Amino acid sequence: MMGLSNKQWIIGASTFVVMASLLVILYFQFLSPLKTNVQTLEEELEAEQRILKSLNESGANKPKALLKSSVELQKQVPVQPFTEQFMLELQKAEVVSDSVIDEMNFADGEGISSPAGEQSAEDEAQPAEGAVTPAGLQQTKVTVTVESKRYDDLLTFLQTMESSKRITQVEAITFDGPQDAKTISDVEDPVLRYELMLSTFYYPSLENLRDKIPAIDIPEAGNKADPFQTLGNH
């Protein structure tokens, strides 16, 4: 076998270098971008699948979220008078303030707006100047007679009602005049007796939410006289 001449060796080496260079160029020009594109497409597909899964999950949970939202809103402004809920708020204020509710009267179904000149401060709550009142919003007025041992207890009663979930407005407060002491305890432990006029609201126009009124658990009265017994028909 004859050895390769220098010329042949140079030609062979040059051919090898050219082919190797061509392969490198082909790899970086076509194969590498194609591989990168495949990886990118796979990543995009995975991302789209994650988004689709998330959308499906959020879509499945949407009715539950809407139901929860409507129930929470009705704890503030229900679509019915829902006096049972409001009576529980009064009972809570009574316990927290260490006061006693002697009497209460409900007046339901009053609109909160009427023609000018036909309402007084005692009959209708005046909306704040510039306030926009939703059409159809109804008002329930409650007159409550309360006895508190101290002025701080009175304030606690008012603050508890105004901070309750059910939107409540204190319209007026009237104190009874001083009464003649009949016993020694009346002198040693004087009692503040006052009458509160409260307003709360409901929105009967939302008929489609009537079946979503929040559930309410009424605690047993125990041995304590229940001031709400006379209100069973409200």
C-alpha positions as CSV (number, residue, x, y, z in Angstrom):
1,M,0.0,0.0,0.0
2,M,1.6,3.2,-1.1
3,G,1.7,6.0,1.4
4,L,-0.3,9.2,0.9
5,S,1.5,12.1,-0.6
6,N,1.5,15.4,1.2
7,K,-0.9,16.7,-1.4
8,Q,-3.4,13.9,-0.8
9,W,-3.0,14.2,2.9
10,I,-3.7,18.0,2.8
11,I,-6.8,17.4,0.5
12,G,-8.1,14.7,2.9
13,A,-7.6,16.9,5.9
14,S,-9.2,19.8,4.3
15,T,-12.2,17.8,3.3
16,F,-12.6,16.5,6.9
17,V,-12.4,20.0,8.2
18,V,-15.0,21.3,5.7
19,M,-17.4,18.4,6.5
20,A,-16.9,18.9,10.3
21,S,-17.5,22.6,9.9
22,L,-20.6,21.9,7.8
23,L,-22.0,19.6,10.5
24,V,-21.4,22.2,13.2
25,I,-23.1,24.8,11.0
26,L,-26.0,22.5,10.4
27,Y,-26.3,21.7,14.1
28,F,-26.4,25.3,15.3
29,Q,-28.4,26.6,12.3
30,F,-31.1,23.9,12.3
31,L,-30.8,21.1,14.9
32,S,-30.1,23.2,17.9
33,P,-32.9,25.8,17.2
34,L,-35.3,22.9,16.5
35,K,-34.5,21.3,19.8
36,T,-34.9,24.6,21.6
37,N,-38.2,25.2,19.8
38,V,-39.4,21.8,20.9
39,Q,-38.5,22.5,24.5
40,T,-40.2,25.9,24.3
41,L,-43.3,24.4,22.9
42,E,-43.3,21.7,25.6
43,E,-43.0,24.4,28.3
44,E,-45.7,26.5,26.7
45,L,-48.0,23.5,26.5
46,E,-47.4,22.7,30.2
47,A,-48.1,26.4,31.1
48,E,-51.3,26.4,29.1
49,Q,-52.4,23.1,30.7
50,R,-51.8,24.7,34.2
51,I,-53.8,27.7,33.2
52,L,-56.6,25.6,31.9
53,K,-56.6,23.5,35.1
54,S,-56.7,26.7,37.1
55,L,-59.6,28.1,35.1
56,N,-61.5,24.9,35.5
57,E,-61.0,24.8,39.2
58,S,-62.0,28.5,39.6
59,G,-65.0,27.9,37.4
60,A,-66.1,25.0,39.6
61,N,-65.6,27.0,42.8
62,K,-67.3,30.2,41.4
63,P,-70.9,29.2,42.4
64,K,-69.7,28.4,45.9
65,A,-67.9,31.7,46.1
66,L,-71.0,33.6,44.8
67,L,-73.2,31.8,47.3
68,K,-70.9,32.6,50.2
69,S,-70.6,36.3,49.0
70,S,-74.4,36.7,48.9
71,V,-74.9,35.1,52.3
72,E,-72.3,37.4,53.8
73,L,-73.9,40.5,52.2
74,Q,-77.3,39.5,53.5
75,K,-75.9,39.5,57.0
76,Q,-75.5,43.3,56.5
77,V,-78.6,44.0,54.3
78,P,-80.9,41.1,53.9
79,V,-83.7,40.8,51.3
80,Q,-86.3,40.3,54.1
81,P,-86.8,42.2,57.4
82,F,-85.1,39.2,59.1
83,T,-86.1,40.5,62.5
84,E,-84.8,37.3,64.2
85,Q,-81.3,38.3,63.3
86,F,-81.7,41.8,64.6
87,M,-83.2,40.6,67.8
88,L,-80.1,38.5,68.4
89,E,-78.0,41.6,67.9
90,L,-80.1,43.4,70.5
91,Q,-79.7,40.4,72.8
92,K,-75.9,40.4,72.3
93,A,-75.8,44.2,73.1
94,E,-77.9,43.5,76.2
95,V,-75.5,40.9,77.5
96,V,-72.3,42.7,76.6
97,S,-73.4,45.9,78.2
98,D,-74.9,44.3,81.3
99,S,-78.2,46.0,80.6
100,V,-81.8,44.9,80.5
101,I,-84.2,45.3,77.6
102,D,-87.7,46.0,79.0
103,E,-89.6,46.5,75.9
104,M,-89.3,46.7,72.1
105,N,-91.5,47.5,69.2
106,F,-90.9,46.9,65.5
107,A,-92.2,48.9,62.5
108,D,-91.4,47.2,59.2
109,G,-91.7,48.0,55.6
110,E,-91.0,51.7,55.6
111,G,-89.2,53.3,52.6
112,I,-86.3,55.5,53.6
113,S,-87.3,58.3,51.3
114,S,-90.6,60.2,50.8
115,P,-91.7,63.6,49.4
116,A,-90.3,66.6,51.1
117,G,-92.4,68.1,53.9
118,E,-94.1,64.8,54.7
119,Q,-91.7,63.3,57.1
120,S,-90.1,64.4,60.4
121,A,-87.0,63.3,62.3
122,E,-89.2,60.9,64.3
123,D,-90.8,59.3,61.3
124,E,-88.1,58.9,58.7
125,A,-84.3,58.7,58.8
126,Q,-82.8,61.5,56.8
127,P,-80.0,60.3,54.5
128,A,-76.8,62.2,54.6
129,E,-76.5,65.2,52.3
130,G,-75.3,64.1,48.9
131,A,-75.9,60.4,49.7
132,V,-77.5,58.3,47.0
133,T,-80.1,55.8,48.3
134,P,-80.7,52.7,46.3
135,A,-84.3,52.5,45.0
136,G,-86.3,49.9,46.8
137,L,-84.3,50.0,50.0
138,Q,-86.6,49.5,53.0
139,Q,-86.3,50.4,56.6
140,T,-87.2,48.6,59.8
141,K,-87.5,50.8,62.9
142,V,-87.2,49.4,66.3
143,T,-88.0,51.3,69.5
144,V,-86.3,49.7,72.5
145,T,-86.6,50.6,76.2
146,V,-83.4,49.7,78.1
147,E,-82.1,49.9,81.6
148,S,-78.4,50.2,82.3
149,K,-76.6,50.5,85.6
150,R,-74.0,53.0,84.4
151,Y,-73.5,55.5,81.7
152,D,-70.6,53.4,80.4
153,D,-73.0,50.5,80.0
154,L,-75.3,52.7,77.9
155,L,-72.3,53.6,75.6
156,T,-71.4,49.9,75.4
157,F,-74.9,49.0,74.3
158,L,-74.9,51.7,71.6
159,Q,-71.4,50.8,70.3
160,T,-72.3,47.1,70.2
161,M,-75.3,47.8,68.0
162,E,-73.5,50.2,65.7
163,S,-70.7,47.7,65.2
164,S,-72.9,44.7,64.5
165,K,-72.8,43.0,61.1
166,R,-76.3,44.1,60.4
167,I,-76.2,47.7,59.3
168,T,-77.8,49.6,62.1
169,Q,-78.3,53.3,62.7
170,V,-79.1,55.0,66.1
171,E,-81.8,57.6,65.2
172,A,-82.6,59.0,68.7
173,I,-82.2,58.4,72.4
174,T,-84.5,59.7,75.1
175,F,-84.0,59.5,78.8
176,D,-86.8,59.0,81.3
177,G,-87.1,61.7,83.9
178,P,-86.0,61.0,87.5
179,Q,-88.3,58.8,89.4
180,D,-89.0,58.8,93.1
181,A,-87.1,56.2,95.1
182,K,-89.3,53.5,96.4
183,T,-86.7,51.3,98.1
184,I,-83.2,51.8,99.6
185,S,-81.7,49.9,96.6
186,D,-83.2,52.5,94.3
187,V,-81.1,55.1,96.1
188,E,-77.9,53.1,96.3
189,D,-78.1,51.6,92.8
190,P,-79.8,54.1,90.5
191,V,-80.6,52.8,87.1
192,L,-80.4,54.6,83.7
193,R,-83.7,54.1,81.8
194,Y,-83.8,55.2,78.2
195,E,-85.6,54.7,75.0
196,L,-83.7,54.1,71.8
197,M,-84.9,54.5,68.2
198,L,-82.9,52.3,65.9
199,S,-83.1,51.7,62.2
200,T,-82.0,48.8,60.1
201,F,-82.5,48.0,56.4
202,Y,-83.4,45.4,54.0
203,Y,-83.6,45.2,50.2
204,P,-86.7,43.2,49.0
205,S,-86.0,44.0,45.3
206,L,-83.5,41.1,45.1
207,E,-86.1,38.4,44.8
208,N,-83.6,35.8,43.5
209,L,-81.6,35.9,46.8
210,R,-84.6,35.1,49.0
211,D,-83.5,31.4,49.2
212,K,-80.0,32.4,50.3
213,I,-81.0,34.1,53.6
214,P,-78.2,33.2,56.1
215,A,-79.0,30.5,58.6
216,I,-79.4,31.7,62.2
217,D,-79.1,29.8,65.4
218,I,-81.3,31.2,68.1
219,P,-79.9,30.4,71.6
220,E,-82.2,29.1,74.3
221,A,-83.4,31.7,76.8
222,G,-82.7,29.4,79.8
223,N,-84.2,30.7,83.0
224,K,-84.0,34.3,81.8
225,A,-87.2,36.1,80.8
226,D,-87.3,36.3,77.1
227,P,-88.1,39.9,75.9
228,F,-88.8,38.7,72.4
229,Q,-91.7,36.4,73.1
230,T,-94.2,39.0,72.3
231,L,-92.6,39.5,68.8
232,G,-93.2,36.1,67.5
233,N,-95.5,37.4,64.7
234,H,-93.0,39.8,63.3
